[in-house]
Structure formats: structure tokens, C-alpha cells
Amino acid sequence: MDHLTVKEALPIFYTDYELKPDGGVADNSVKVTLIKGFSIYIPNFEARKKVVLKHDIHHLVTGYTGVMKGETEISAWELSTGCYNNWVAFSINTYGMMMGVLFNLRGVWKAWLRGKQTTNLYNKKYKLDELLNRRVGDIKNELGLSDEPSPSKNLMSSFLSFVGFLIFGTLFSLISIVLVPFALLYSLFITIRNMW
């Protein structure tokens, strides 16, 4: 896929994961499958719409899948590369990584290590057309993703930052528990509305 432009590669990615041709950007809500057969819906607010394209391109260049395991890994990678100045990416990725710690700790740790040696698109200023017309392989090179990361490079500082983030992520998740009833009610509303 490296030889394709982002504009050519994204429809393939969206088809592979049974998403709409635009990745669902225009939708008012987003379906999040937590486990097979159980999904919730979250509002697709404007701030999320602005970051989802870069997130989807990150899937293309990292190779992380669009299913839950891959989402937990890309969450750890995006956090490790630094998405702290984007509250939407930061919040969603924190939930994703913390969920991954429960069932995909090894994958999350490897993604965190990889992120410490690479960078992401969130801090890059591209016009939409410019980004869509870039080749996937060129973006991969720019972000430092062409080479396999060295597992021992900065291992101690990576480990300490990982543990520090786990502590923060645990607190963030516990505080966010108050949002669970609202998410469930919203999901019920969307499910019922979709039945009509």
C-alpha cells in the first residue's frame, strides 16, 4: 500500500473494516464495537471529525488494524508520539490504551515503545488536498515508521513514561466512569432510532 496515495488507500482501508466510504466522518454518531456482538455509540462531534482523518492515516502507515486490538495499539502509539495538544485524540486514545492494558498489554507496550522512536501527523500542518495526495510510503518515512524500532533504545525512559501514563490513565478512567450512564443512554437512543 506504500505506493498508493492516501486518497487511494483510505477507501481500501474503509472497505476492509466495513466502514462508510468517508470513514463515517459525516455521521452524527460513531459505533464503537467493544467486543463481538456488543457496541456502543458516541457522538461524532466536530472536534472528533477534525482528527479522524489523521487517525485513519496513522492506521495506514503503522499497520495497526481497525479492530479493537489494533485500536488499543494505535492509541498507545499516538499517545507515545505525543498527541497531548489535541484533547480529542488524547482523551479517546487514553480510553483505548487503558482498555488495551486489560487484554492486550504486550501489544500496547510494543506500540508505546515504537511511538517513542517515531512521530505522528497531529503536530504537522498539512492542507487537506496536500495530505490526501501524499503517498503512504512517503508519510511512513516522514514519521520514522520505515524501520523497525530498536527494542532497547531508551528502554528505561520509555518504561517510566509508560508506567506514569498508566497511573494517569487509571485515574482518568475512574473519573470518567460518571460518563458511562450517559454513553449507555445515548447508545440506546441511537439503537432505537436506527430500528425505525
N, C-alpha and C positions, 0 to 999 in steps of 0.2 A: 504494500500500500504506500510505501515511501515515495514512489514516483508520481503518485496522484496528487492533485491539488486538494486542499481542504474541501472545496466546493464539490469535487468528485467523490471524495472519500466519505464525507458525512452521510450521504444517502445510503451508502452501503452499511455503515455502522447502524443507522436508524432502522434499516430493514432487518439486519441481523438480530436486533433486540426488539423487534415488533413495535417500534415507535412510529409516530406520525412523520411524514416527510420533513417537517420542520423541527423534529425532535420534541414536539409538544410545547414549543415556546409560546405559541399564540393561545394556548388553552388557559382557562381560568383556574384550573387546579391540576395537580400533579399526582399521579398514582405511584405510591412507593410500596413495592412488594417486600415485606419484611421476611416472610418465609413462604414457601409454596402454598398457595391457597389462602393466604392472609395478607391483605394490603390495607393501607390507609391512604387518605388523600390529604394533601397540604395545599394551601392557597398558592397559586403561581403569581406572586406579587411582582411589581415592576422591577424591584432591585434584584430579584432572582433571575428574571428574564435577561437582565444585562450581563450576568456572569455565566449563564448556562452554555453559551457558545464556546467560551474559552474552556469551560469544564469538559465539554464534549470533545474539543480538540485535544485536550490532555489525555482523554481515553485513547485517541488515535495514536498519539506519539509515545505514550507509555506502554500501551498494550494491555492495560488493565481492562477487564471485561465490564459490561454494563449490567451484570447481575450482582447480587448482594455482596459476594466475596470480593469482586473487583471494585465495587463501590467503597468497601471498607479500606481497601488498599489505596485507591486513588485519594481517598480522604486523608489518610496518613501522609501520602506523598505530597499533596497540596499543602497541608499544614507544615510539613517539614521544610518545604521550599520557601515558605513564607507567604501566607495569604491573610496576614493579620490586619492589613489596612482595608480589607473588604469584609464587612461584618456578615454579609450573607454567606459567602464562601466559608468564612471562619466558623460560623455557627453550624451550618449544615455538615461541614467536614468534621467538626468536633463530635456531633452525634454519630456520624458514620464511623469514625475511628473508634469511638468508645464501644459501639456495637461490635466492631471487628475484634476488639480486645477479648470479647466474650467467646467468640468461636473461631477466630482467625488470627490469633496472636502472632504466630510466626510470619504470616503474610503481611500483617500490619507493621511488624518490626522491620522486615526487609524493605518495605516501601518507605518507611521512615529513614532508614539508612540511605537508600537511593536518593531520597529528597535532599538530604544533607549535602549531596555532591552534584546536585542539578539545580535548575531554576524553573519558574513557571511563567505563564503568559499574563497573569493578573497585573503584574507591575510593568508590562510592556504597553506602549501606546501604539496601537495599530488602527487604521481606519478599517471598517468592516470589509470593503472590497479588497483591500490590500491583504488582509488576513485570509480571506476566502480563496484568494488566487495564489497563495504560497503553497509550495509543495510540502507534503507531510514530512518527508525526509529532511528538508531544509530547516523546518521548525524543530525537529528532533535534534539536529546538530546544534542549533542555536541554544537550546535548553540544556545541552550536555548529556542527552539521552542516547547518543550513538554507541557509547562504550559502556560495558558492564561496570557497575560501581565496585570499588575495592572494598571488600568486607571489613578490612582492618583500618581503613583510613578514618581518622578522628573517632575511633570507636568509643572511647570513654566520654568525650563531649556529646556524641550522639546518644549514648545510653543515658547520660544525665538529663539531657533535654527531653528524651523520651519519657523517663520516669517523672520529670517535672510536669510534662504535659498530661500524663496520666492522672496525676494528683489534681491538676486544674480541671481536666475533663470530667473526672468523677464528681467534683463539686458542681461544675456547670450542669451536668446531667441530673444530679439530685435536685438542684434548684429548679430545673426545667420540668420536673415531674408535675408541677402545678399546671402545665400546659396540656398534659395528657387528656384530661376530660374534654377540653376544647377540641383537640385533634380528633378524638373519637366521635364527638357530636358532629363536627364538620364532615368527617368521613361518612357517617350515617346519612347526613343530609345529601351529600353528593351521590351516594349509592342509591338512595331512594329516588333522587331526581333522574339518575341515569336509567332507572327501571321504567320511567314513564316515557 
